[in-house]
């Protein structure tokens, strides 16, 4: 019988169970009581309401991805008219959009050329998107958050055409990088870029820029900012960068958010996270 129950459990149950066990702020008696109550909810056919709402939304976006047949996908925030949740006022949403493709030729084989490339990469706008990755309703948002880097600002302008509500913030800039010191020999540009980032991850190649630990601390602060904004306003949109978005998702999940849509890692990829307060 126990094996039967365990086979019916969804991964989200184990996430909530793990969070409950790690909560050191509650007493042992209260923890034992809550574990007992949680276990009683795992009977066949019963799903806690908040989890059920999340499952409905995740299934909805999963269907959209399958129907798109790998074509570029346009997504929206979850709207009350879709009928995926019982009470739309209890739903908070965070949508992360990676910038478009920078309007820059990817070339250079020597160190000085690689240095120039990353400088230009942070300075140029993006090519005009061939599709709209995120569709907003009229007056749906009061603010569109971006980083202070040109490719983020340019993407927001081209996709949404609402410069008056764009709010650039250095908190959302990409993790910093620089080309590592090495003889100016010919190497593929990808080697210069990847090698520089790997050395930075390991704690080297950080002189003059933020360290990996500092960048992660900034990402945690950014996640808390987005969380607060979404809980207050219902919806939050950020146009930013691939590596930052990866850590934003990681930290938001730790704070109880569920990722119901993952559009990958490419240019203009989208990630939608939600929280339903039961």
Number of C-alpha atoms within 10 A of each C-alpha: 5 6 7 10 11 12 8 12 14 13 8 13 16 11 13 14 14 11 13 16 14 11 10 10 7 13 10 11 9 10 17 14 12 16 15 11 11 16 12 10 14 17 14 11 7 10 16 12 14 16 18 15 20 23 18 15 20 20 14 16 18 14 11 15 19 10 11 11 9 8 9 15 18 16 20 13 20 20 12 13 8 9 12 19 22 12 13 15 12 14 23 23 25 27 22 28 27 28 28 26 17 22 15 14 9 12 12 18 16 17 22 12 17 24 18 12 20 15 12 15 20 16 14 16 22 19 15 14 14 8 11 15 21 19 12 13 9 6 7 9 14 12 17 20 22 30 23 18 21 19 27 29 23 22 26 25 15 17 20 16 12 12 14 10 13 20 14 20 13 12 16 25 23 20 19 14 20 19 23 20 10 9 8 11 10 12 13 14 19 14 12 23 19 12 15 19 22 12 15 22 14 11 13 14 20 20 12 9 14 15 20 19 11 12 19 17 13 21 26 19 16 23 25 16 12 22 23 13 17 20 17 11 14 19 22 25 21 25 27 28 26 20 14 22 24 14 19 23 22 16 19 22 17 12 14 15 21 22 21 18 21 15 20 12 16 12 17 27 21 24 21 25 23 27 25 21 14 11
